[in-house]
Structure formats: C-alpha cells, structure tokens
Amino acid sequence: MSDSEYPTYYHLLADRHATRKPLTYLEIGVHEGHSLGLVDSATRVVGVDPEPKIQGELGDNITIVSATSDDYFASEAGQRPFAGHPIEMAFIDGMHHVEFALRDFINIEARSAPDSVVLIHDCVPIDEETARRERSTVIWSGDIWKLIPFLRQHRPDLDITVHDVEPTGMAEITNLDPSNTSLSDRYDELVDELINMPWGSAD
Ligand SMILES: C[S@@+](CC[C@H](N)C(=O)[O-])C[C@H]1O[C@@H](n2cnc3c(N)ncnc32)[C@H](O)[C@@H]1O
C-alpha cells in the first residue's frame, strides 16, 4: 500500500492491526482512546498514560496503566508487560520530546521479538514552529522527528519506513534486535547529540 492509501495515521495503524493480527500490543500515550479503539478483541493490550482520558467502556483485553512510560518500564509489571510474551506491536505516541520517544523505543525493543513492529507518531512535522520542543501551536509534534535521522545513523541495522500520513507522519520500524544495547549503553552521550540536532537535519 502506498501512503496515499492511508489518509491518516489512524488508517495506517488500523491496517497494521488487521494484517499483522498481533497477539500483544503496547501503546504509549492513549489520551481519549481513539487509537486504542482500533485494536482487535483477540489482541492483549496495555496502554500507558499518566493522564488517560478514556471515554466509554474498554474491552476485557485492554489494561490501562496510569503512569509515565518511564515509570511503567521501571516497574515490575513493565519489565514483563505480557508475562514474558514479546510485544508484537507497539505505538509510541506519548510525551513529544525526542528523548522520551528514544527511551520508549529502547524499552520496547528490549521487550520485543525480531519480527515485531514499532510505530512512532509525529515523525513528519508540518513546519519548524510545530516541531519545536516548546509548545506554541495547537497542533504540536514536538521534536520527535529527530529520532529518525538519529536511528538511521546509530542503528543502521533497523528497517525504518517513514509514512507521510496526516497530520504529522508515522515511522514504522522492523528488523528489531532485542539484544542490542548500543543505544542504552551510550544513552547519556547520545541524548545530547539528539536534543541538539538542528532543524533541517532530516532533509
Ligand atoms: C497525542 S496524545 C495520544 C493520542 C492517542 N495515541 C490517539 O492517537 O488517539 C498524547 C498522550 O501522551 C500522554 N503522555 C504525556 N507524557 C507521557 C509520558 N511520559 N508517558 C506516557 N504518556 C505520556 C499524554 O497524557 C497524552 O494523553
């Protein structure tokens, strides 16, 4: 499917649920539960958000954890989100500062399988103003876009596809390596480079 067949990130996400039929799905940043509404009832789901605002009933297959993703992954439950079964599919849509998304990716990859998929929202910003770390606009993708050139440089083994879907793009990452610690080993050194990446680096 080309990107034009996915009008929005919701359409892309829905397609991946329908075609991959993951047994397990982890979502970081659930807000009102719109993206969570796309999961199949046969998928075991954990959604993590410090301020979930879910409207309506959720299926028995869905567990919501009211916590930041960092606190969740540091917790006992977050060590083994699905009792040891790998995360087959994940969606990172939480805090819009790139170092948070990097930590989410590191934590998710370590709990995934090589054939799992990680989707990351907000990787194709509309313009420089909506892509700043400081929020000044209604639509705000923050500096998540920096993660893509960063991962392409530091993890060339990953398969990364960037989908230019509305409103602010979605990255799809496969060929994961749960045993790879190259990002976490150098986190303190790499995070400065990541945060200070100048606008235009992804062009
Ligand atoms: C853009 S909304 C998520 C939208 C939802 N995924 C959808 O598509 O319907 C971002 C959410 O991330 C949550 N969030 C903010 N900081 C977070 C953190 N540190 N860990 C996890 N979630 C966080 C916010 O509370 C907010 O509900």
The ligand as an SDF file (V2000), in Angstrom:
LIG
                    3D

 27 29  0  0  0  0  0  0  0  0999 V2000
   -1.2710   12.7590   21.3790 C   0  0  0  0  0  0  0  0  0  0  0  0
   -1.9310   12.0550   22.8260 S   0  0  0  0  0  0  0  0  0  0  0  0
   -2.1630   10.3520   22.3680 C   0  0  0  0  0  0  0  0  0  0  0  0
   -3.2210   10.1500   21.3220 C   0  0  0  0  0  0  0  0  0  0  0  0
   -3.6360    8.7230   21.0520 C   0  0  0  0  0  0  0  0  0  0  0  0
   -2.4900    7.8380   20.8500 N   0  0  0  0  0  0  0  0  0  0  0  0
   -4.5010    8.6590   19.8080 C   0  0  0  0  0  0  0  0  0  0  0  0
   -3.9350    8.6070   18.6900 O   0  0  0  0  0  0  0  0  0  0  0  0
   -5.7280    8.6610   19.9410 O   0  0  0  0  0  0  0  0  0  0  0  0
   -0.5050   12.0020   23.8430 C   0  0  0  0  0  0  0  0  0  0  0  0
   -0.7150   11.3870   25.2280 C   0  0  0  0  0  0  0  0  0  0  0  0
    0.5630   11.1410   25.7810 O   0  0  0  0  0  0  0  0  0  0  0  0
    0.4380   11.2360   27.1640 C   0  0  0  0  0  0  0  0  0  0  0  0
    1.7650   11.3890   27.7760 N   0  0  0  0  0  0  0  0  0  0  0  0
    2.4090   12.5420   28.0840 C   0  0  0  0  0  0  0  0  0  0  0  0
    3.5900   12.2550   28.6810 N   0  0  0  0  0  0  0  0  0  0  0  0
    3.6780   10.9000   28.7410 C   0  0  0  0  0  0  0  0  0  0  0  0
    4.6440   10.0080   29.2650 C   0  0  0  0  0  0  0  0  0  0  0  0
    5.7700   10.4610   29.8590 N   0  0  0  0  0  0  0  0  0  0  0  0
    4.4180    8.6740   29.1630 N   0  0  0  0  0  0  0  0  0  0  0  0
    3.2810    8.2110   28.5800 C   0  0  0  0  0  0  0  0  0  0  0  0
    2.3280    9.0220   28.0660 N   0  0  0  0  0  0  0  0  0  0  0  0
    2.5230   10.3440   28.1540 C   0  0  0  0  0  0  0  0  0  0  0  0
   -0.4880   12.4210   27.3880 C   0  0  0  0  0  0  0  0  0  0  0  0
   -1.1010   12.3570   28.6700 O   0  0  0  0  0  0  0  0  0  0  0  0
   -1.4640   12.2700   26.2260 C   0  0  0  0  0  0  0  0  0  0  0  0
   -2.6540   11.6380   26.6510 O   0  0  0  0  0  0  0  0  0  0  0  0
  1  2  1  0
  2  3  1  0
  2 10  1  0
  3  4  1  0
  4  5  1  0
  5  6  1  0
  5  7  1  0
  7  8  2  0
  7  9  1  0
 10 11  1  0
 11 12  1  0
 11 26  1  0
 12 13  1  0
 13 14  1  0
 13 24  1  0
 14 15  1  0
 14 23  1  0
 15 16  2  0
 16 17  1  0
 17 18  1  0
 17 23  2  0
 18 19  1  0
 18 20  2  0
 20 21  1  0
 21 22  2  0
 22 23  1  0
 24 25  1  0
 24 26  1  0
 26 27  1  0
M  CHG  2   2   1   9  -1
M  END
$$$$
